[in-house]
Amino acid sequence: MATVINMPRLSDTMEEGVVAKWLVKKGDKISEGDILAEIETDKATMEFESFYEGTLLHVGIEEGETAPVDQLLAIIGEENEDISDLLNGNTTPNAEPVKEEKVEESAPASNQVTTIPDGVEIITMPRLSDTMEEGTVATWLKKVGDTVEEGDILAEIETDKATMEFESFYNGTLLHIGIEEGQTAPVDVLLAIIGPAGTDVSGLKDGVPATATVAKDTAPAKEEKIETTVANSGGSASSGGRIFASPLAKKIAADKGIDLSLVKGTGENGRVVKKDVESFTPSSAAGISTSQPAKETTSAPVAQTFTPAGEESFEEVKNSQMRKAIAKSLSASKFNAPHYYLTIEVNMGNAMASRKKINELPDIKVSFNDMVVKACAMALRKHPQVNTQWTDVATRYAKHISVGVAVAVPDGLVVPVLPFTDHMSLTQIGAKVKDLAGRARNKKLTPQEMSGSTFTVSNLGMFGIQEFTSIINQPNSSILSVGAIVEKPVVKDGQIVVGNTMKVTLACDHRTVDGATGAQFLQTLKQYLENPVTMLA
């Protein structure tokens, strides 16, 4: 009986191979151990030997051709054997009846799943950004049995980029919750069921895939732990439950040191919103709230004594969706794009003087980072090769310039984008960056505001970092790392004087930006920063 030989996987990273040379030809007698061909992989050219005996009846991939792993390479069998069925793709003719029987058996079950009662709507985990693969339910704003109207906010969902409110598009009663608070599930997994009150949806709960069901067992324990914490904190113990508050309200309360259990919520179902925290004035409860820091201060040293000296211990913190996304995208960038780095030192004396004069104008504030962003946008116009994207088929030249500005947030890093940056003035850039950065820290950016960049700027100068390298924010070809302005001796007109310099490092993808191109870009950038008036021309 004839044997089909497919393109082998000769390395752990091999996805396709090239037949560099056939060492046998059609009609030749093959013995076990004979070398059939030399195959070029992603790492080396290797000899591929036969594990079968017979006659080479067919060659599926000619010399010089490329084919993916597991594509038909050759057929070995008895001389003059009929292999027409194998060539037509029928390698397992006996598998068809089994397949049909299996489908028939599974048909009743699938019909049972897809039978949805009248008026019932299945809501699955939505894809709230173009890169979202899974989401975490941060807060449910409705509970089972509540009446839901179109436009009502059902839940707050944490994506890989922000925490977003998810509203209902249907009217009815919330009959079932598929993903509890704090649980994570992939996109399209059952999130909730809405329909007429009293409708039996038990079949839908069992029939719709729900990967988060394993985590449900731990939900009661988690809720009990939260209730205990609230009661012990000296807050509203009489409520005996979780405090409903928006993410922004929680952040403002934390910044101001306000106990949310003392704030009366005016939002839906008593939910604490931004205006409630901002208008909150401590009264008789002040004694409770002010006593909390003292309690925490005295308990801190006690917490340190739990681990005896010399004993190893760990604490596991669940990765947020944002942290997972950062790990995935930056790992892919670092492993796939051949990075190289170019560093240049810029004299910032004129830039400091110009910024001082600009900021003396009323209602205008410009930062050094705004000047760097503007200079990058103008330099990109002169060096379009840096404003590119790599694909396996072609290099894409972006005709527009949209600079992304890396912003640190509690969970990691986001990159809000300034569309058409080269057409913006310094003051427009400053105002836009301030607005985007503020909303980024409060997780209020939309996915559209974090996509579409053609170049990225990352600035750690405010932390005193003098020089560093960044990982390219793909599909960009480059990213600029900006260090701190440092006062140091410099040579000017043959004399050593006190100067102010700043180091910037350009990380480039060598597939699209060559070293000379990156160096020329930095030279242009330096000219703009050392002579800021040229950016206003």
C-alpha positions in Angstrom: 0.0 0.0 0.0 1.3 3.5 -0.9 2.6 5.8 1.8 2.2 9.6 1.8 5.2 11.6 2.9 4.6 15.2 3.9 6.9 18.2 4.3 8.6 17.3 7.7 9.0 19.8 10.6 12.8 19.7 11.0 13.0 22.3 13.7 10.8 23.5 16.5 10.2 26.9 14.7 9.9 25.6 11.2 6.6 26.5 9.5 7.6 25.9 5.9 10.5 24.4 3.9 12.2 24.7 0.6 13.3 21.6 -1.4 16.8 22.6 -2.1 17.6 19.3 -4.1 16.1 16.0 -4.8 18.6 13.1 -4.5 16.2 10.6 -6.1 13.7 10.8 -9.0 10.3 9.4 -9.9 10.6 5.7 -10.6 13.7 5.1 -8.4 13.8 2.2 -5.9 13.9 3.5 -2.3 15.3 1.6 0.7 14.8 2.6 4.3 17.6 5.1 5.3 18.1 6.5 1.7 18.4 10.3 1.5 15.4 11.5 -0.4 16.1 15.3 -0.5 17.9 18.2 1.0 15.4 20.5 2.6 16.1 24.1 3.6 14.5 25.1 6.9 14.5 28.5 8.7 17.8 27.5 10.4 19.7 25.1 8.1 19.7 22.9 5.0 19.2 19.3 6.2 19.1 15.9 4.6 15.8 14.1 4.8 15.9 10.3 4.8 13.2 7.7 4.0 11.7 5.5 6.6 10.0 3.3 4.0 10.9 1.0 1.2 9.4 0.9 -2.3 9.3 3.0 -5.5 9.1 6.8 -5.7 5.7 7.1 -7.4 5.1 10.9 -7.1 7.0 14.1 -6.3 4.7 16.8 -4.8 7.2 19.7 -4.4 9.7 20.4 -7.0 13.3 21.7 -6.4 13.4 25.3 -5.4 9.7 25.4 -4.4 8.5 26.4 -0.9 5.7 24.6 0.9 4.3 24.6 4.5 4.9 21.8 6.9 2.6 18.8 6.3 2.0 19.5 2.6 2.4 16.5 0.3 6.1 16.0 -0.4 6.2 12.5 -2.0 4.4 9.2 -2.3 6.3 5.8 -2.0 4.6 2.5 -2.9 4.7 -0.6 -5.1 5.7 -0.1 -8.7 2.7 0.9 -11.0 0.4 1.2 -8.0 -2.7 3.4 -8.6 -2.3 6.5 -6.4 -5.1 8.6 -8.0 -7.1 8.7 -4.7 -4.1 9.9 -2.8 -3.4 12.7 -5.3 -7.0 13.8 -5.1 -6.7 14.2 -1.4 -8.5 11.1 -0.3 -5.9 9.9 2.1 -8.3 8.3 4.6 -11.3 7.0 2.6 -12.7 5.0 5.5 -13.0 8.1 7.7 -16.1 9.5 5.9 -18.9 7.2 7.3 -17.5 7.7 10.9 -17.6 11.4 10.4 -21.3 11.4 9.2 -22.3 9.2 12.1 -20.6 11.5 14.5 -22.4 14.5 13.1 -25.8 12.8 13.3 -25.2 12.0 16.9 -24.3 15.5 17.8 -27.1 17.1 15.8 -29.8 16.8 18.5 -27.5 18.4 21.1 -26.7 21.4 18.9 -30.4 22.0 18.1 -31.1 22.0 21.8 -28.5 24.8 22.3 -29.8 27.0 19.5 -33.4 26.9 20.6 -33.9 30.3 22.2 -37.3 31.3 23.7 -39.1 34.2 22.2 -37.9 37.6 23.5 -34.8 36.2 25.0 -31.4 37.8 24.1 -28.0 36.2 24.6 -25.3 38.7 25.5 -21.7 37.6 25.1 -18.4 39.2 26.2 -18.1 42.1 23.8 -14.9 43.0 21.8 -14.4 46.6 23.1 -11.1 47.2 21.3 -9.4 45.9 18.2 -6.8 44.0 20.2 -9.1 42.7 23.0 -9.1 38.9 23.3 -10.6 38.6 26.8 -12.2 40.9 29.4 -12.7 41.1 33.1 -16.0 42.1 34.7 -14.9 44.9 37.0 -18.4 45.8 38.3 -22.0 44.6 37.7 -24.4 47.6 37.9 -27.4 45.3 37.5 -28.3 42.1 39.3 -30.4 39.1 38.4 -34.1 40.1 38.4 -33.5 43.7 37.7 -35.5 45.4 34.9 -33.2 46.5 32.1 -33.9 49.1 29.5 -32.1 49.9 26.3 -29.2 52.2 27.1 -28.8 51.1 30.7 -25.3 50.4 31.8 -25.0 46.7 32.6 -21.4 46.4 33.8 -18.0 47.9 33.7 -15.6 45.7 31.7 -11.8 45.9 32.0 -10.2 45.4 28.6 -6.5 45.3 27.7 -6.5 49.1 27.3 -9.2 50.6 29.6 -12.2 50.0 31.9 -15.3 50.7 29.8 -19.0 50.9 30.6 -21.1 48.3 28.6 -24.6 49.3 27.9 -27.7 47.2 27.0 -29.2 47.2 23.6 -32.3 45.4 24.8 -35.3 45.8 27.1 -36.4 43.1 29.6 -35.3 41.4 32.8 -31.8 40.3 33.6 -32.3 36.5 33.8 -28.8 35.2 34.2 -25.2 36.4 34.8 -22.6 34.2 33.2 -19.4 36.0 34.4 -19.2 37.1 38.0 -17.3 40.2 39.1 -13.6 39.9 39.0 -13.7 36.9 36.6 -12.0 36.9 33.2 -13.4 35.3 30.1 -12.6 35.3 26.4 -14.5 37.4 23.9 -17.9 35.9 22.8 -18.3 33.8 26.0 -21.8 34.1 27.7 -22.0 37.3 29.7 -25.7 37.6 30.5 -29.2 36.7 29.4 -32.0 39.2 29.1 -35.7 38.4 28.4 -39.2 38.4 29.7 -39.5 38.0 33.5 -39.9 34.4 34.6 -38.6 32.8 31.4 -36.8 29.5 31.9 -33.2 29.9 30.5 -31.6 26.9 32.2 -31.0 25.2 28.9 -29.2 28.2 27.6 -27.0 28.5 30.6 -25.9 24.9 30.1 -25.7 25.0 26.3 -23.6 28.2 25.8 -19.9 27.7 26.3 -18.7 29.5 29.5 -15.0 29.1 30.2 -15.4 31.2 33.3 -17.6 28.6 35.1 -14.5 27.1 36.8 -13.8 30.4 38.6 -17.4 30.7 39.8 -16.7 28.3 42.7 -14.4 30.9 44.3 -16.8 33.8 43.9 -18.7 33.4 47.2 -15.5 33.2 49.2 -14.3 36.4 47.4 -17.5 38.3 48.2 -17.3 37.2 51.8 -13.8 38.5 52.0 -14.7 41.9 50.6 -17.6 42.3 53.1 -15.3 41.5 56.0 -12.8 44.1 54.9 -15.4 46.8 54.6 -16.8 46.0 58.1 -13.3 46.0 59.7 -12.2 49.3 58.0 -14.5 51.3 60.2 -16.7 52.3 57.2 -20.5 51.7 56.8 -20.6 48.3 58.5 -24.4 48.5 58.5 -24.5 48.2 54.8 -22.9 44.8 55.1 -21.9 44.6 51.5 -19.8 45.9 48.6 -19.6 49.6 47.8 -20.7 50.5 44.3 -18.5 53.2 42.8 -17.2 54.1 39.4 -13.5 53.6 38.7 -13.0 57.4 38.5 -14.7 57.9 41.8 -12.6 55.3 43.4 -9.4 57.0 42.2 -10.4 60.5 43.3 -11.4 59.1 46.7 -8.1 57.3 47.0 -6.2 60.5 46.1 -8.1 62.6 48.6 -8.1 59.9 51.3 -11.9 59.7 51.4 -13.7 56.6 52.8 -16.2 55.7 50.1 -18.4 54.0 52.6 -19.2 57.5 54.0 -20.1 59.0 50.6 -23.8 58.9 49.6 -24.1 57.8 45.9 -26.5 59.6 43.6 -25.8 57.3 40.6 -27.9 54.4 39.5 -28.8 52.0 42.3 -26.9 54.3 44.8 -23.7 54.1 42.9 -21.0 56.6 43.9 -19.9 58.8 41.0 -17.3 61.5 40.4 -19.5 64.4 41.6 -20.4 62.6 44.8 -16.7 62.4 45.8 -15.8 65.9 44.7 -18.8 67.4 46.7 -18.2 65.2 49.8 -17.5 67.2 53.0 -16.5 65.2 56.1 -18.8 65.8 59.1 -19.2 63.7 62.2 -17.8 60.8 60.3 -14.5 62.6 60.0 -13.4 61.0 63.3 -13.8 57.6 61.7 -12.1 58.4 58.5 -9.2 60.2 60.1 -8.6 57.4 62.5 -8.0 55.0 59.7 -4.6 56.2 58.6 -3.4 56.0 62.2 -4.7 52.4 62.5 -2.9 51.6 59.2 0.3 53.3 60.4 0.4 51.3 63.6 -0.3 48.0 61.9 2.3 48.3 59.3 5.3 47.2 61.4 3.2 44.3 62.7 2.7 43.1 59.1 6.5 43.0 58.6 6.9 40.5 61.4 4.8 37.8 59.7 7.8 36.5 57.7 10.7 35.3 59.9 14.2 36.4 58.8 15.6 33.9 56.2 12.2 32.5 55.2 11.3 32.8 51.5 7.8 34.0 50.6 5.9 35.1 47.5 2.7 37.0 46.8 0.8 36.4 43.5 -1.0 39.3 42.0 -3.4 38.4 39.2 -2.2 39.9 35.8 -4.6 42.6 34.6 -5.8 42.6 31.0 -3.6 45.6 30.2 -0.5 43.8 31.6 -1.2 40.7 29.5 -1.6 42.9 26.4 1.7 44.7 27.1 3.5 41.4 27.6 2.1 39.9 24.4 2.6 42.9 22.1 6.1 43.9 23.4 7.3 40.3 23.3 6.2 40.0 19.7 7.9 43.3 18.8 11.2 42.4 20.5 11.3 38.9 19.1 10.2 39.7 15.6 11.7 43.1 14.9 15.5 43.4 14.7 16.0 46.3 17.0 19.1 48.6 16.9 19.7 51.8 18.8 21.2 55.2 18.0 21.9 57.8 20.8 22.6 61.5 20.3 23.2 64.4 22.8 21.2 67.6 22.3 22.1 71.1 23.7 18.9 72.3 25.3 20.0 75.8 26.2 18.0 77.5 23.5 15.0 75.2 24.1 15.0 76.2 27.8 15.1 79.9 27.0 12.3 79.5 24.3 10.1 77.5 26.6 10.5 80.2 29.4 9.3 82.9 27.0 6.4 80.9 25.6 5.1 80.1 29.1 5.2 83.7 30.1 2.3 84.2 27.8 -1.1 84.0 29.5 -3.0 80.7 29.5 -0.1 78.9 27.7 2.0 76.1 29.1 4.4 74.1 27.0 6.6 71.2 28.3 9.9 70.0 26.9 8.1 66.8 25.9 5.7 68.9 23.8 8.7 70.4 22.0 10.2 66.9 21.4 6.9 65.6 20.0 6.7 68.7 17.6 10.3 68.2 16.5 9.7 64.5 15.8 6.7 65.3 13.7 8.6 67.8 11.6 11.7 65.5 11.3 9.4 62.6 10.1 8.2 64.8 7.3 11.8 65.1 6.1 12.6 61.4 6.6 9.5 59.4 5.4 11.5 56.1 5.7 11.2 56.3 9.5 7.4 56.8 9.2 6.9 53.3 7.8 5.4 49.9 8.7 6.8 46.4 7.7 4.7 43.7 6.2 5.8 40.4 4.7 4.7 41.6 1.3 5.7 45.3 1.2 6.8 48.3 3.3 4.0 50.7 4.0 4.8 54.4 3.9 2.4 56.5 6.0 1.6 59.7 4.2 0.3 61.1 7.5 2.1 61.7 10.8 0.5 60.6 14.1 2.8 60.6 17.1 1.9 58.3 20.0 3.0 59.5 23.5 3.7 56.7 26.1 1.9 57.4 29.4 2.4 55.4 32.6 -0.7 54.3 34.3 -1.2 52.2 37.5 -1.6 48.9 35.5 1.2 49.5 33.0 1.5 51.7 29.9 -0.8 53.1 27.3 0.0 55.1 24.1 -2.6 57.8 23.3 -2.1 59.2 19.8 -2.0 62.8 18.4 -3.5 62.5 14.9 -1.8 64.6 12.2 0.8 65.9 14.7 2.8 67.8 12.1 -0.2 70.1 11.6 -0.5 71.0 15.3 1.1 73.9 17.1 3.1 73.6 20.3 0.2 74.8 22.4 -2.2 72.5 20.7 0.2 69.6 21.3 0.5 70.6 25.0 -3.2 70.8 25.6 -3.9 67.6 23.7 -1.2 65.6 25.6 -2.4 66.9 28.9 -6.0 65.9 28.2 -5.1 62.4 26.8 -2.7 61.7 29.7 -5.2 62.6 32.3 -7.9 60.4 30.8 -5.4 57.6 30.3 -4.7 57.5 34.0 -8.4 57.4 34.7 -8.9 54.6 32.1 -11.3 56.8 30.1 -9.6 56.7 26.7 -11.4 55.2 23.8 -9.7 52.5 21.7 -9.7 54.9 18.8 -7.6 57.4 20.8 -5.0 54.7 21.4 -4.6 53.4 17.8 -3.2 54.7 14.5 0.2 55.9 15.6 3.0 56.0 13.0 5.8 56.9 15.5 6.1 56.9 19.3 7.8 59.1 22.0 8.7 57.7 25.5 10.0 60.2 28.0 11.4 59.2 31.4 13.3 62.4 31.9 10.9 63.5 34.7 12.1 60.5 36.7 15.7 61.6 36.4 16.6 58.8 33.9 19.4 60.2 31.7 19.4 57.5 29.0 17.4 54.4 28.1 16.2 52.2 25.3 12.6 51.4 24.4 10.9 48.5 22.6 9.2 49.5 19.3 5.4 50.0 19.5 4.5 47.9 16.4 3.5 48.4 13.7 5.7 51.5 14.0 9.2 51.3 12.7 10.8 53.5 15.4 10.4 54.8 19.0 12.3 57.7 20.6 13.5 57.4 24.2 13.9 60.8 25.9 16.1 61.3 28.9 16.5 64.1 31.5 18.0 67.5 30.9 21.3 67.5 32.8 23.5 70.5 33.7 27.1 69.7 32.8 30.3 71.3 31.5 30.2 71.7 27.7 32.6 73.3 25.2 31.3 76.5 23.5 33.5 78.6 21.2 36.6 76.8 22.5 35.7 77.5 26.1 34.4 75.2 28.8 31.1 76.6 30.1 28.0 75.3 32.0 25.5 73.8 29.6 22.2 71.8 29.7 22.1 68.7 27.5 19.6 65.9 26.9 20.2 62.4 25.5 17.7 60.9 23.1 17.9 57.3 21.8 16.1 56.1 18.7 15.2 52.4 18.5 14.7 51.3 14.9 13.4 48.2 13.1 16.3 47.3 10.8 13.8 45.7 8.3 12.6 49.2 7.4 15.0 51.8 8.7 18.8 51.5 8.0 21.4 52.9 10.3 22.2 55.9 8.1 18.5 56.8 7.8 18.1 56.7 11.5 21.2 58.8 12.0 20.0 61.5 9.5 16.6 61.6 11.3 18.4 62.3 14.6 20.5 65.0 13.1 17.4 66.8 11.9 15.7 66.3 15.2 18.7 67.8 17.0 18.6 70.9 14.7 15.0 71.5 15.5 15.5 71.1 19.3 18.7 73.2 19.4 17.0 76.0 17.4 13.3 75.9 18.4 12.5 79.0 16.3 12.8 76.9 13.2 9.8 74.8 14.4 7.7 78.0 14.2 8.7 78.9 10.7 
